[in-house]
Amino acid sequence: MLSINLDRETESYLAEIIAQENSTSEKLLKKLIYQHWQTLKPRQTLAQRRGGHPKNLLQDAAPDASLRENRKQIINAKITTR
């Protein structure tokens, strides 16, 4: 159990928010703490959210395949063979 003392102004803000949200002060406080906790955690990258980089995708690729010039050449070769 947590007990806090609020000044009058903050207490009136809380009462207004509770009325607008149609919630209890306990639920509102839990939500606020969770949201603040989420902002403290470092954000995951897209690859992390999707479970990491694919393991087998780049096994057969050349070591310099990610260079822009090499990608352009590969794409041009694929387009011209169509």
mmCIF file of the N, C-alpha and C atoms, coordinates in Angstrom:
data_MODEL
# 
_entry.id   MODEL 
# 
loop_
_atom_site.group_PDB 
_atom_site.id 
_atom_site.type_symbol 
_atom_site.label_atom_id 
_atom_site.label_alt_id 
_atom_site.label_comp_id 
_atom_site.label_asym_id 
_atom_site.label_entity_id 
_atom_site.label_seq_id 
_atom_site.pdbx_PDB_ins_code 
_atom_site.Cartn_x 
_atom_site.Cartn_y 
_atom_site.Cartn_z 
_atom_site.occupancy 
_atom_site.B_iso_or_equiv 
_atom_site.pdbx_formal_charge 
_atom_site.auth_seq_id 
_atom_site.auth_comp_id 
_atom_site.auth_asym_id 
_atom_site.auth_atom_id 
_atom_site.pdbx_PDB_model_num 
ATOM 1   N N  . MET A 1 1  ? 0.848   -1.185  0.000   1.00 0.00 ? 1  MET A N  1 
ATOM 2   C CA . MET A 1 1  ? 0.000   0.000   0.000   1.00 0.00 ? 1  MET A CA 1 
ATOM 3   C C  . MET A 1 1  ? 0.885   1.237   0.000   1.00 0.00 ? 1  MET A C  1 
ATOM 4   N N  . LEU A 1 2  ? 0.509   2.180   -0.792  1.00 0.00 ? 2  LEU A N  1 
ATOM 5   C CA . LEU A 1 2  ? 1.270   3.414   -0.914  1.00 0.00 ? 2  LEU A CA 1 
ATOM 6   C C  . LEU A 1 2  ? 0.367   4.571   -0.508  1.00 0.00 ? 2  LEU A C  1 
ATOM 7   N N  . SER A 1 3  ? 0.900   5.457   0.277   1.00 0.00 ? 3  SER A N  1 
ATOM 8   C CA . SER A 1 3  ? 0.138   6.623   0.700   1.00 0.00 ? 3  SER A CA 1 
ATOM 9   C C  . SER A 1 3  ? 0.945   7.865   0.355   1.00 0.00 ? 3  SER A C  1 
ATOM 10  N N  . ILE A 1 4  ? 0.308   8.797   -0.363  1.00 0.00 ? 4  ILE A N  1 
ATOM 11  C CA . ILE A 1 4  ? 1.000   10.031  -0.726  1.00 0.00 ? 4  ILE A CA 1 
ATOM 12  C C  . ILE A 1 4  ? 0.138   11.226  -0.347  1.00 0.00 ? 4  ILE A C  1 
ATOM 13  N N  . ASN A 1 5  ? 0.798   12.313  -0.044  1.00 0.00 ? 5  ASN A N  1 
ATOM 14  C CA . ASN A 1 5  ? 0.108   13.559  0.256   1.00 0.00 ? 5  ASN A CA 1 
ATOM 15  C C  . ASN A 1 5  ? 0.283   14.504  -0.925  1.00 0.00 ? 5  ASN A C  1 
ATOM 16  N N  . LEU A 1 6  ? -0.827  14.985  -1.449  1.00 0.00 ? 6  LEU A N  1 
ATOM 17  C CA . LEU A 1 6  ? -0.796  15.902  -2.583  1.00 0.00 ? 6  LEU A CA 1 
ATOM 18  C C  . LEU A 1 6  ? -1.236  17.282  -2.133  1.00 0.00 ? 6  LEU A C  1 
ATOM 19  N N  . ASP A 1 7  ? -0.689  18.296  -2.771  1.00 0.00 ? 7  ASP A N  1 
ATOM 20  C CA . ASP A 1 7  ? -1.180  19.638  -2.476  1.00 0.00 ? 7  ASP A CA 1 
ATOM 21  C C  . ASP A 1 7  ? -2.559  19.800  -3.136  1.00 0.00 ? 7  ASP A C  1 
ATOM 22  N N  . ARG A 1 8  ? -3.249  20.863  -2.823  1.00 0.00 ? 8  ARG A N  1 
ATOM 23  C CA . ARG A 1 8  ? -4.626  21.058  -3.301  1.00 0.00 ? 8  ARG A CA 1 
ATOM 24  C C  . ARG A 1 8  ? -4.706  21.109  -4.822  1.00 0.00 ? 8  ARG A C  1 
ATOM 25  N N  . GLU A 1 9  ? -3.761  21.801  -5.430  1.00 0.00 ? 9  GLU A N  1 
ATOM 26  C CA . GLU A 1 9  ? -3.781  21.947  -6.883  1.00 0.00 ? 9  GLU A CA 1 
ATOM 27  C C  . GLU A 1 9  ? -3.611  20.586  -7.570  1.00 0.00 ? 9  GLU A C  1 
ATOM 28  N N  . THR A 1 10 ? -2.642  19.812  -7.113  1.00 0.00 ? 10 THR A N  1 
ATOM 29  C CA . THR A 1 10 ? -2.397  18.497  -7.703  1.00 0.00 ? 10 THR A CA 1 
ATOM 30  C C  . THR A 1 10 ? -3.572  17.570  -7.447  1.00 0.00 ? 10 THR A C  1 
ATOM 31  N N  . GLU A 1 11 ? -4.160  17.668  -6.273  1.00 0.00 ? 11 GLU A N  1 
ATOM 32  C CA . GLU A 1 11 ? -5.322  16.844  -5.950  1.00 0.00 ? 11 GLU A CA 1 
ATOM 33  C C  . GLU A 1 11 ? -6.506  17.189  -6.851  1.00 0.00 ? 11 GLU A C  1 
ATOM 34  N N  . SER A 1 12 ? -6.670  18.467  -7.169  1.00 0.00 ? 12 SER A N  1 
ATOM 35  C CA . SER A 1 12 ? -7.765  18.846  -8.075  1.00 0.00 ? 12 SER A CA 1 
ATOM 36  C C  . SER A 1 12 ? -7.489  18.342  -9.490  1.00 0.00 ? 12 SER A C  1 
ATOM 37  N N  . TYR A 1 13 ? -6.217  18.363  -9.916  1.00 0.00 ? 13 TYR A N  1 
ATOM 38  C CA . TYR A 1 13 ? -5.861  17.790  -11.220 1.00 0.00 ? 13 TYR A CA 1 
ATOM 39  C C  . TYR A 1 13 ? -6.205  16.303  -11.254 1.00 0.00 ? 13 TYR A C  1 
ATOM 40  N N  . LEU A 1 14 ? -5.841  15.615  -10.180 1.00 0.00 ? 14 LEU A N  1 
ATOM 41  C CA . LEU A 1 14 ? -6.112  14.184  -10.098 1.00 0.00 ? 14 LEU A CA 1 
ATOM 42  C C  . LEU A 1 14 ? -7.609  13.905  -10.164 1.00 0.00 ? 14 LEU A C  1 
ATOM 43  N N  . ALA A 1 15 ? -8.398  14.678  -9.428  1.00 0.00 ? 15 ALA A N  1 
ATOM 44  C CA . ALA A 1 15 ? -9.849  14.486  -9.434  1.00 0.00 ? 15 ALA A CA 1 
ATOM 45  C C  . ALA A 1 15 ? -10.427 14.721  -10.827 1.00 0.00 ? 15 ALA A C  1 
ATOM 46  N N  . GLU A 1 16 ? -9.920  15.723  -11.529 1.00 0.00 ? 16 GLU A N  1 
ATOM 47  C CA . GLU A 1 16 ? -10.400 16.015  -12.882 1.00 0.00 ? 16 GLU A CA 1 
ATOM 48  C C  . GLU A 1 16 ? -10.033 14.888  -13.851 1.00 0.00 ? 16 GLU A C  1 
ATOM 49  N N  . ILE A 1 17 ? -8.817  14.401  -13.735 1.00 0.00 ? 17 ILE A N  1 
ATOM 50  C CA . ILE A 1 17 ? -8.386  13.301  -14.613 1.00 0.00 ? 17 ILE A CA 1 
ATOM 51  C C  . ILE A 1 17 ? -9.203  12.047  -14.336 1.00 0.00 ? 17 ILE A C  1 
ATOM 52  N N  . ILE A 1 18 ? -9.435  11.744  -13.076 1.00 0.00 ? 18 ILE A N  1 
ATOM 53  C CA . ILE A 1 18 ? -10.223 10.568  -12.709 1.00 0.00 ? 18 ILE A CA 1 
ATOM 54  C C  . ILE A 1 18 ? -11.633 10.679  -13.276 1.00 0.00 ? 18 ILE A C  1 
ATOM 55  N N  . ALA A 1 19 ? -12.213 11.873  -13.203 1.00 0.00 ? 19 ALA A N  1 
ATOM 56  C CA . ALA A 1 19 ? -13.559 12.073  -13.749 1.00 0.00 ? 19 ALA A CA 1 
ATOM 57  C C  . ALA A 1 19 ? -13.564 11.903  -15.268 1.00 0.00 ? 19 ALA A C  1 
ATOM 58  N N  . GLN A 1 20 ? -12.568 12.449  -15.950 1.00 0.00 ? 20 GLN A N  1 
ATOM 59  C CA . GLN A 1 20 ? -12.488 12.343  -17.413 1.00 0.00 ? 20 GLN A CA 1 
ATOM 60  C C  . GLN A 1 20 ? -12.237 10.904  -17.856 1.00 0.00 ? 20 GLN A C  1 
ATOM 61  N N  . GLU A 1 21 ? -11.332 10.230  -17.170 1.00 0.00 ? 21 GLU A N  1 
ATOM 62  C CA . GLU A 1 21 ? -10.943 8.871   -17.550 1.00 0.00 ? 21 GLU A CA 1 
ATOM 63  C C  . GLU A 1 21 ? -11.944 7.828   -17.065 1.00 0.00 ? 21 GLU A C  1 
ATOM 64  N N  . ASN A 1 22 ? -12.813 8.206   -16.155 1.00 0.00 ? 22 ASN A N  1 
ATOM 65  C CA . ASN A 1 22 ? -13.772 7.280   -15.548 1.00 0.00 ? 22 ASN A CA 1 
ATOM 66  C C  . ASN A 1 22 ? -13.017 6.078   -14.962 1.00 0.00 ? 22 ASN A C  1 
ATOM 67  N N  . SER A 1 23 ? -12.055 6.381   -14.116 1.00 0.00 ? 23 SER A N  1 
ATOM 68  C CA . SER A 1 23 ? -11.163 5.373   -13.566 1.00 0.00 ? 23 SER A CA 1 
ATOM 69  C C  . SER A 1 23 ? -10.948 5.649   -12.088 1.00 0.00 ? 23 SER A C  1 
ATOM 70  N N  . THR A 1 24 ? -10.147 4.804   -11.467 1.00 0.00 ? 24 THR A N  1 
ATOM 71  C CA . THR A 1 24 ? -9.790  5.027   -10.068 1.00 0.00 ? 24 THR A CA 1 
ATOM 72  C C  . THR A 1 24 ? -8.387  5.612   -10.003 1.00 0.00 ? 24 THR A C  1 
ATOM 73  N N  . SER A 1 25 ? -8.064  6.180   -8.866  1.00 0.00 ? 25 SER A N  1 
ATOM 74  C CA . SER A 1 25 ? -6.726  6.754   -8.715  1.00 0.00 ? 25 SER A CA 1 
ATOM 75  C C  . SER A 1 25 ? -5.666  5.656   -8.758  1.00 0.00 ? 25 SER A C  1 
ATOM 76  N N  . GLU A 1 26 ? -6.004  4.473   -8.276  1.00 0.00 ? 26 GLU A N  1 
ATOM 77  C CA . GLU A 1 26 ? -5.056  3.358   -8.299  1.00 0.00 ? 26 GLU A CA 1 
ATOM 78  C C  . GLU A 1 26 ? -4.720  2.954   -9.740  1.00 0.00 ? 26 GLU A C  1 
ATOM 79  N N  . LYS A 1 27 ? -5.747  2.800   -10.575 1.00 0.00 ? 27 LYS A N  1 
ATOM 80  C CA . LYS A 1 27 ? -5.519  2.435   -11.977 1.00 0.00 ? 27 LYS A CA 1 
ATOM 81  C C  . LYS A 1 27 ? -4.752  3.527   -12.711 1.00 0.00 ? 27 LYS A C  1 
ATOM 82  N N  . LEU A 1 28 ? -5.097  4.760   -12.436 1.00 0.00 ? 28 LEU A N  1 
ATOM 83  C CA . LEU A 1 28 ? -4.427  5.884   -13.081 1.00 0.00 ? 28 LEU A CA 1 
ATOM 84  C C  . LEU A 1 28 ? -2.950  5.934   -12.695 1.00 0.00 ? 28 LEU A C  1 
ATOM 85  N N  . LEU A 1 29 ? -2.657  5.714   -11.433 1.00 0.00 ? 29 LEU A N  1 
ATOM 86  C CA . LEU A 1 29 ? -1.274  5.724   -10.967 1.00 0.00 ? 29 LEU A CA 1 
ATOM 87  C C  . LEU A 1 29 ? -0.484  4.561   -11.569 1.00 0.00 ? 29 LEU A C  1 
ATOM 88  N N  . LYS A 1 30 ? -1.096  3.385   -11.648 1.00 0.00 ? 30 LYS A N  1 
ATOM 89  C CA . LYS A 1 30 ? -0.432  2.238   -12.274 1.00 0.00 ? 30 LYS A CA 1 
ATOM 90  C C  . LYS A 1 30 ? -0.095  2.541   -13.731 1.00 0.00 ? 30 LYS A C  1 
ATOM 91  N N  . LYS A 1 31 ? -1.050  3.139   -14.432 1.00 0.00 ? 31 LYS A N  1 
ATOM 92  C CA . LYS A 1 31 ? -0.847  3.473   -15.849 1.00 0.00 ? 31 LYS A CA 1 
ATOM 93  C C  . LYS A 1 31 ? 0.289   4.485   -16.004 1.00 0.00 ? 31 LYS A C  1 
ATOM 94  N N  . LEU A 1 32 ? 0.296   5.497   -15.167 1.00 0.00 ? 32 LEU A N  1 
ATOM 95  C CA . LEU A 1 32 ? 1.328   6.527   -15.223 1.00 0.00 ? 32 LEU A CA 1 
ATOM 96  C C  . LEU A 1 32 ? 2.715   5.949   -14.931 1.00 0.00 ? 32 LEU A C  1 
ATOM 97  N N  . ILE A 1 33 ? 2.800   5.100   -13.923 1.00 0.00 ? 33 ILE A N  1 
ATOM 98  C CA . ILE A 1 33 ? 4.083   4.481   -13.581 1.00 0.00 ? 33 ILE A CA 1 
ATOM 99  C C  . ILE A 1 33 ? 4.557   3.585   -14.719 1.00 0.00 ? 33 ILE A C  1 
ATOM 100 N N  . TYR A 1 34 ? 3.650   2.799   -15.303 1.00 0.00 ? 34 TYR A N  1 
ATOM 101 C CA . TYR A 1 34 ? 4.029   1.916   -16.413 1.00 0.00 ? 34 TYR A CA 1 
ATOM 102 C C  . TYR A 1 34 ? 4.522   2.725   -17.608 1.00 0.00 ? 34 TYR A C  1 
ATOM 103 N N  . GLN A 1 35 ? 3.816   3.801   -17.947 1.00 0.00 ? 35 GLN A N  1 
ATOM 104 C CA . GLN A 1 35 ? 4.229   4.632   -19.079 1.00 0.00 ? 35 GLN A CA 1 
ATOM 105 C C  . GLN A 1 35 ? 5.606   5.247   -18.832 1.00 0.00 ? 35 GLN A C  1 
ATOM 106 N N  . HIS A 1 36 ? 5.838   5.707   -17.635 1.00 0.00 ? 36 HIS A N  1 
ATOM 107 C CA . HIS A 1 36 ? 7.144   6.294   -17.317 1.00 0.00 ? 36 HIS A CA 1 
ATOM 108 C C  . HIS A 1 36 ? 8.236   5.228   -17.361 1.00 0.00 ? 36 HIS A C  1 
ATOM 109 N N  . TRP A 1 37 ? 7.928   4.043   -16.862 1.00 0.00 ? 37 TRP A N  1 
ATOM 110 C CA . TRP A 1 37 ? 8.887   2.942   -16.892 1.00 0.00 ? 37 TRP A CA 1 
ATOM 111 C C  . TRP A 1 37 ? 9.241   2.579   -18.336 1.00 0.00 ? 37 TRP A C  1 
ATOM 112 N N  . GLN A 1 38 ? 8.248   2.598   -19.232 1.00 0.00 ? 38 GLN A N  1 
ATOM 113 C CA . GLN A 1 38 ? 8.495   2.300   -20.645 1.00 0.00 ? 38 GLN A CA 1 
ATOM 114 C C  . GLN A 1 38 ? 9.457   3.317   -21.259 1.00 0.00 ? 38 GLN A C  1 
ATOM 115 N N  . THR A 1 39 ? 9.370   4.578   -20.861 1.00 0.00 ? 39 THR A N  1 
ATOM 116 C CA . THR A 1 39 ? 10.258  5.594   -21.427 1.00 0.00 ? 39 THR A CA 1 
ATOM 117 C C  . THR A 1 39 ? 11.694  5.435   -20.933 1.00 0.00 ? 39 THR A C  1 
ATOM 118 N N  . LEU A 1 40 ? 11.878  4.783   -19.798 1.00 0.00 ? 40 LEU A N  1 
ATOM 119 C CA . LEU A 1 40 ? 13.222  4.586   -19.258 1.00 0.00 ? 40 LEU A CA 1 
ATOM 120 C C  . LEU A 1 40 ? 13.964  3.451   -19.952 1.00 0.00 ? 40 LEU A C  1 
ATOM 121 N N  . LYS A 1 41 ? 13.213  2.485   -20.481 1.00 0.00 ? 41 LYS A N  1 
ATOM 122 C CA . LYS A 1 41 ? 13.838  1.347   -21.154 1.00 0.00 ? 41 LYS A CA 1 
ATOM 123 C C  . LYS A 1 41 ? 14.334  1.774   -22.527 1.00 0.00 ? 41 LYS A C  1 
ATOM 124 N N  . PRO A 1 42 ? 15.496  1.279   -22.955 1.00 0.00 ? 42 PRO A N  1 
ATOM 125 C CA . PRO A 1 42 ? 15.958  1.609   -24.311 1.00 0.00 ? 42 PRO A CA 1 
ATOM 126 C C  . PRO A 1 42 ? 15.044  0.967   -25.348 1.00 0.00 ? 42 PRO A C  1 
ATOM 127 N N  . ARG A 1 43 ? 14.783  1.699   -26.424 1.00 0.00 ? 43 ARG A N  1 
ATOM 128 C CA . ARG A 1 43 ? 13.912  1.175   -27.475 1.00 0.00 ? 43 ARG A CA 1 
ATOM 129 C C  . ARG A 1 43 ? 14.626  0.080   -28.251 1.00 0.00 ? 43 ARG A C  1 
ATOM 130 N N  . GLN A 1 44 ? 13.867  -0.938  -28.619 1.00 0.00 ? 44 GLN A N  1 
ATOM 131 C CA . GLN A 1 44 ? 14.423  -2.019  -29.418 1.00 0.00 ? 44 GLN A CA 1 
ATOM 132 C C  . GLN A 1 44 ? 14.456  -1.612  -30.884 1.00 0.00 ? 44 GLN A C  1 
ATOM 133 N N  . THR A 1 45 ? 15.429  -2.132  -31.589 1.00 0.00 ? 45 THR A N  1 
ATOM 134 C CA . THR A 1 45 ? 15.482  -1.896  -33.027 1.00 0.00 ? 45 THR A CA 1 
ATOM 135 C C  . THR A 1 45 ? 14.433  -2.774  -33.696 1.00 0.00 ? 45 THR A C  1 
ATOM 136 N N  . LEU A 1 46 ? 14.162  -2.499  -34.958 1.00 0.00 ? 46 LEU A N  1 
ATOM 137 C CA . LEU A 1 46 ? 13.191  -3.299  -35.699 1.00 0.00 ? 46 LEU A CA 1 
ATOM 138 C C  . LEU A 1 46 ? 13.628  -4.762  -35.740 1.00 0.00 ? 46 LEU A C  1 
ATOM 139 N N  . ALA A 1 47 ? 14.902  -4.989  -35.974 1.00 0.00 ? 47 ALA A N  1 
ATOM 140 C CA . ALA A 1 47 ? 15.407  -6.363  -36.029 1.00 0.00 ? 47 ALA A CA 1 
ATOM 141 C C  . ALA A 1 47 ? 15.213  -7.072  -34.685 1.00 0.00 ? 47 ALA A C  1 
ATOM 142 N N  . GLN A 1 48 ? 15.420  -6.378  -33.588 1.00 0.00 ? 48 GLN A N  1 
ATOM 143 C CA . GLN A 1 48 ? 15.227  -6.979  -32.270 1.00 0.00 ? 48 GLN A CA 1 
ATOM 144 C C  . GLN A 1 48 ? 13.761  -7.303  -32.025 1.00 0.00 ? 48 GLN A C  1 
ATOM 145 N N  . ARG A 1 49 ? 12.859  -6.402  -32.440 1.00 0.00 ? 49 ARG A N  1 
ATOM 146 C CA . ARG A 1 49 ? 11.431  -6.651  -32.253 1.00 0.00 ? 49 ARG A CA 1 
ATOM 147 C C  . ARG A 1 49 ? 10.955  -7.836  -33.077 1.00 0.00 ? 49 ARG A C  1 
ATOM 148 N N  . ARG A 1 50 ? 11.605  -8.079  -34.211 1.00 0.00 ? 50 ARG A N  1 
ATOM 149 C CA . ARG A 1 50 ? 11.212  -9.182  -35.085 1.00 0.00 ? 50 ARG A CA 1 
ATOM 150 C C  . ARG A 1 50 ? 11.970  -10.464 -34.772 1.00 0.00 ? 50 ARG A C  1 
ATOM 151 N N  . GLY A 1 51 ? 12.790  -10.469 -33.736 1.00 0.00 ? 51 GLY A N  1 
ATOM 152 C CA . GLY A 1 51 ? 13.467  -11.682 -33.317 1.00 0.00 ? 51 GLY A CA 1 
ATOM 153 C C  . GLY A 1 51 ? 14.909  -11.806 -33.771 1.00 0.00 ? 51 GLY A C  1 
ATOM 154 N N  . GLY A 1 52 ? 15.506  -10.749 -34.243 1.00 0.00 ? 52 GLY A N  1 
ATOM 155 C CA . GLY A 1 52 ? 16.906  -10.773 -34.661 1.00 0.00 ? 52 GLY A CA 1 
ATOM 156 C C  . GLY A 1 52 ? 17.050  -10.872 -36.168 1.00 0.00 ? 52 GLY A C  1 
ATOM 157 N N  . HIS A 1 53 ? 18.281  -10.826 -36.616 1.00 0.00 ? 53 HIS A N  1 
ATOM 158 C CA . HIS A 1 53 ? 18.560  -10.912 -38.049 1.00 0.00 ? 53 HIS A CA 1 
ATOM 159 C C  . HIS A 1 53 ? 18.384  -12.351 -38.522 1.00 0.00 ? 53 HIS A C  1 
ATOM 160 N N  . PRO A 1 54 ? 17.914  -12.545 -39.749 1.00 0.00 ? 54 PRO A N  1 
ATOM 161 C CA . PRO A 1 54 ? 17.791  -13.908 -40.280 1.00 0.00 ? 54 PRO A CA 1 
ATOM 162 C C  . PRO A 1 54 ? 19.163  -14.581 -40.326 1.00 0.00 ? 54 PRO A C  1 
ATOM 163 N N  . LYS A 1 55 ? 19.215  -15.834 -39.925 1.00 0.00 ? 55 LYS A N  1 
ATOM 164 C CA . LYS A 1 55 ? 20.492  -16.547 -39.839 1.00 0.00 ? 55 LYS A CA 1 
ATOM 165 C C  . LYS A 1 55 ? 21.012  -16.966 -41.216 1.00 0.00 ? 55 LYS A C  1 
ATOM 166 N N  . ASN A 1 56 ? 20.138  -17.456 -42.080 1.00 0.00 ? 56 ASN A N  1 
ATOM 167 C CA . ASN A 1 56 ? 20.572  -18.055 -43.339 1.00 0.00 ? 56 ASN A CA 1 
ATOM 168 C C  . ASN A 1 56 ? 20.513  -17.105 -44.525 1.00 0.00 ? 56 ASN A C  1 
ATOM 169 N N  . LEU A 1 57 ? 20.025  -15.922 -44.338 1.00 0.00 ? 57 LEU A N  1 
ATOM 170 C CA . LEU A 1 57 ? 19.787  -15.019 -45.456 1.00 0.00 ? 57 LEU A CA 1 
ATOM 171 C C  . LEU A 1 57 ? 21.078  -14.601 -46.155 1.00 0.00 ? 57 LEU A C  1 
ATOM 172 N N  . LEU A 1 58 ? 22.107  -14.305 -45.421 1.00 0.00 ? 58 LEU A N  1 
ATOM 173 C CA . LEU A 1 58 ? 23.323  -13.754 -46.010 1.00 0.00 ? 58 LEU A CA 1 
ATOM 174 C C  . LEU A 1 58 ? 24.500  -14.736 -46.040 1.00 0.00 ? 58 LEU A C  1 
ATOM 175 N N  . GLN A 1 59 ? 24.251  -16.013 -45.871 1.00 0.00 ? 59 GLN A N  1 
ATOM 176 C CA . GLN A 1 59 ? 25.347  -16.980 -45.848 1.00 0.00 ? 59 GLN A CA 1 
ATOM 177 C C  . GLN A 1 59 ? 26.085  -17.052 -47.179 1.00 0.00 ? 59 GLN A C  1 
ATOM 178 N N  . ASP A 1 60 ? 25.347  -17.007 -48.292 1.00 0.00 ? 60 ASP A N  1 
ATOM 179 C CA . ASP A 1 60 ? 25.964  -17.161 -49.607 1.00 0.00 ? 60 ASP A CA 1 
ATOM 180 C C  . ASP A 1 60 ? 26.339  -15.832 -50.244 1.00 0.00 ? 60 ASP A C  1 
ATOM 181 N N  . ALA A 1 61 ? 26.092  -14.741 -49.571 1.00 0.00 ? 61 ALA A N  1 
ATOM 182 C CA . ALA A 1 61 ? 26.360  -13.421 -50.149 1.00 0.00 ? 61 ALA A CA 1 
ATOM 183 C C  . ALA A 1 61 ? 27.854  -13.108 -50.101 1.00 0.00 ? 61 ALA A C  1 
ATOM 184 N N  . ALA A 1 62 ? 28.278  -12.327 -51.076 1.00 0.00 ? 62 ALA A N  1 
ATOM 185 C CA . ALA A 1 62 ? 29.674  -11.881 -51.098 1.00 0.00 ? 62 ALA A CA 1 
ATOM 186 C C  . ALA A 1 62 ? 29.920  -10.924 -49.938 1.00 0.00 ? 62 ALA A C  1 
ATOM 187 N N  . PRO A 1 63 ? 31.142  -10.868 -49.421 1.00 0.00 ? 63 PRO A N  1 
ATOM 188 C CA . PRO A 1 63 ? 31.411  -9.988  -48.278 1.00 0.00 ? 63 PRO A CA 1 
ATOM 189 C C  . PRO A 1 63 ? 31.188  -8.509  -48.578 1.00 0.00 ? 63 PRO A C  1 
ATOM 190 N N  . ASP A 1 64 ? 31.318  -8.119  -49.854 1.00 0.00 ? 64 ASP A N  1 
ATOM 191 C CA . ASP A 1 64 ? 31.120  -6.713  -50.204 1.00 0.00 ? 64 ASP A CA 1 
ATOM 192 C C  . ASP A 1 64 ? 29.759  -6.470  -50.862 1.00 0.00 ? 64 ASP A C  1 
ATOM 193 N N  . ALA A 1 65 ? 28.812  -7.371  -50.635 1.00 0.00 ? 65 ALA A N  1 
ATOM 194 C CA . ALA A 1 65 ? 27.494  -7.258  -51.270 1.00 0.00 ? 65 ALA A CA 1 
ATOM 195 C C  . ALA A 1 65 ? 26.704  -6.063  -50.755 1.00 0.00 ? 65 ALA A C  1 
ATOM 196 N N  . SER A 1 66 ? 27.026  -5.575  -49.595 1.00 0.00 ? 66 SER A N  1 
ATOM 197 C CA . SER A 1 66 ? 26.256  -4.467  -49.042 1.00 0.00 ? 66 SER A CA 1 
ATOM 198 C C  . SER A 1 66 ? 26.713  -3.104  -49.551 1.00 0.00 ? 66 SER A C  1 
ATOM 199 N N  . LEU A 1 67 ? 27.819  -3.057  -50.289 1.00 0.00 ? 67 LEU A N  1 
ATOM 200 C CA . LEU A 1 67 ? 28.277  -1.779  -50.842 1.00 0.00 ? 67 LEU A CA 1 
ATOM 201 C C  . LEU A 1 67 ? 27.301  -1.300  -51.908 1.00 0.00 ? 67 LEU A C  1 
ATOM 202 N N  . ARG A 1 68 ? 27.036  -0.029  -51.919 1.00 0.00 ? 68 ARG A N  1 
ATOM 203 C CA . ARG A 1 68 ? 26.033  0.538   -52.815 1.00 0.00 ? 68 ARG A CA 1 
ATOM 204 C C  . ARG A 1 68 ? 26.312  0.240   -54.288 1.00 0.00 ? 68 ARG A C  1 
ATOM 205 N N  . GLU A 1 69 ? 27.543  0.412   -54.709 1.00 0.00 ? 69 GLU A N  1 
ATOM 206 C CA . GLU A 1 69 ? 27.891  0.153   -56.117 1.00 0.00 ? 69 GLU A CA 1 
ATOM 207 C C  . GLU A 1 69 ? 27.627  -1.301  -56.491 1.00 0.00 ? 69 GLU A C  1 
ATOM 208 N N  . ASN A 1 70 ? 27.972  -2.200  -55.599 1.00 0.00 ? 70 ASN A N  1 
ATOM 209 C CA . ASN A 1 70 ? 27.747  -3.623  -55.872 1.00 0.00 ? 70 ASN A CA 1 
ATOM 210 C C  . ASN A 1 70 ? 26.259  -3.949  -55.922 1.00 0.00 ? 70 ASN A C  1 
ATOM 211 N N  . ARG A 1 71 ? 25.483  -3.345  -55.041 1.00 0.00 ? 71 ARG A N  1 
ATOM 212 C CA . ARG A 1 71 ? 24.029  -3.564  -55.060 1.00 0.00 ? 71 ARG A CA 1 
ATOM 213 C C  . ARG A 1 71 ? 23.437  -3.066  -56.365 1.00 0.00 ? 71 ARG A C  1 
ATOM 214 N N  . LYS A 1 72 ? 23.882  -1.888  -56.826 1.00 0.00 ? 72 LYS A N  1 
ATOM 215 C CA . LYS A 1 72 ? 23.391  -1.334  -58.093 1.00 0.00 ? 72 LYS A CA 1 
ATOM 216 C C  . LYS A 1 72 ? 23.700  -2.275  -59.251 1.00 0.00 ? 72 LYS A C  1 
ATOM 217 N N  . GLN A 1 73 ? 24.921  -2.805  -59.277 1.00 0.00 ? 73 GLN A N  1 
ATOM 218 C CA . GLN A 1 73 ? 25.307  -3.711  -60.357 1.00 0.00 ? 73 GLN A CA 1 
ATOM 219 C C  . GLN A 1 73 ? 24.465  -4.983  -60.338 1.00 0.00 ? 73 GLN A C  1 
ATOM 220 N N  . ILE A 1 74 ? 24.224  -5.522  -59.159 1.00 0.00 ? 74 ILE A N  1 
ATOM 221 C CA . ILE A 1 74 ? 23.424  -6.746  -59.040 1.00 0.00 ? 74 ILE A CA 1 
ATOM 222 C C  . ILE A 1 74 ? 21.996  -6.491  -59.497 1.00 0.00 ? 74 ILE A C  1 
ATOM 223 N N  . ILE A 1 75 ? 21.423  -5.361  -59.095 1.00 0.00 ? 75 ILE A N  1 
ATOM 224 C CA . ILE A 1 75 ? 20.049  -5.029  -59.488 1.00 0.00 ? 75 ILE A CA 1 
ATOM 225 C C  . ILE A 1 75 ? 19.966  -4.806  -60.988 1.00 0.00 ? 75 ILE A C  1 
ATOM 226 N N  . ASN A 1 76 ? 20.931  -4.086  -61.550 1.00 0.00 ? 76 ASN A N  1 
ATOM 227 C CA . ASN A 1 76 ? 20.945  -3.867  -63.004 1.00 0.00 ? 76 ASN A CA 1 
ATOM 228 C C  . ASN A 1 76 ? 21.057  -5.184  -63.757 1.00 0.00 ? 76 ASN A C  1 
ATOM 229 N N  . ALA A 1 77 ? 21.885  -6.086  -63.269 1.00 0.00 ? 77 ALA A N  1 
ATOM 230 C CA . ALA A 1 77 ? 22.038  -7.389  -63.923 1.00 0.00 ? 77 ALA A CA 1 
ATOM 231 C C  . ALA A 1 77 ? 20.731  -8.173  -63.883 1.00 0.00 ? 77 ALA A C  1 
ATOM 232 N N  . LYS A 1 78 ? 20.028  -8.132  -62.761 1.00 0.00 ? 78 LYS A N  1 
ATOM 233 C CA . LYS A 1 78 ? 18.748  -8.848  -62.643 1.00 0.00 ? 78 LYS A CA 1 
ATOM 234 C C  . LYS A 1 78 ? 17.704  -8.247  -63.575 1.00 0.00 ? 78 LYS A C  1 
ATOM 235 N N  . ILE A 1 79 ? 17.676  -6.912  -63.659 1.00 0.00 ? 79 ILE A N  1 
ATOM 236 C CA . ILE A 1 79 ? 16.687  -6.241  -64.511 1.00 0.00 ? 79 ILE A CA 1 
ATOM 237 C C  . ILE A 1 79 ? 16.949  -6.538  -65.982 1.00 0.00 ? 79 ILE A C  1 
ATOM 238 N N  . THR A 1 80 ? 18.196  -6.514  -66.389 1.00 0.00 ? 80 THR A N  1 
ATOM 239 C CA . THR A 1 80 ? 18.508  -6.736  -67.809 1.00 0.00 ? 80 THR A CA 1 
ATOM 240 C C  . THR A 1 80 ? 18.283  -8.181  -68.228 1.00 0.00 ? 80 THR A C  1 
ATOM 241 N N  . THR A 1 81 ? 18.347  -9.132  -67.305 1.00 0.00 ? 81 THR A N  1 
ATOM 242 C CA . THR A 1 81 ? 18.108  -10.533 -67.665 1.00 0.00 ? 81 THR A CA 1 
ATOM 243 C C  . THR A 1 81 ? 16.628  -10.852 -67.794 1.00 0.00 ? 81 THR A C  1 
ATOM 244 N N  . ARG A 1 82 ? 15.765  -9.964  -67.391 1.00 0.00 ? 82 ARG A N  1 
ATOM 245 C CA . ARG A 1 82 ? 14.316  -10.204 -67.511 1.00 0.00 ? 82 ARG A CA 1 
ATOM 246 C C  . ARG A 1 82 ? 13.877  -10.041 -68.881 1.00 0.00 ? 82 ARG A C  1 
# 
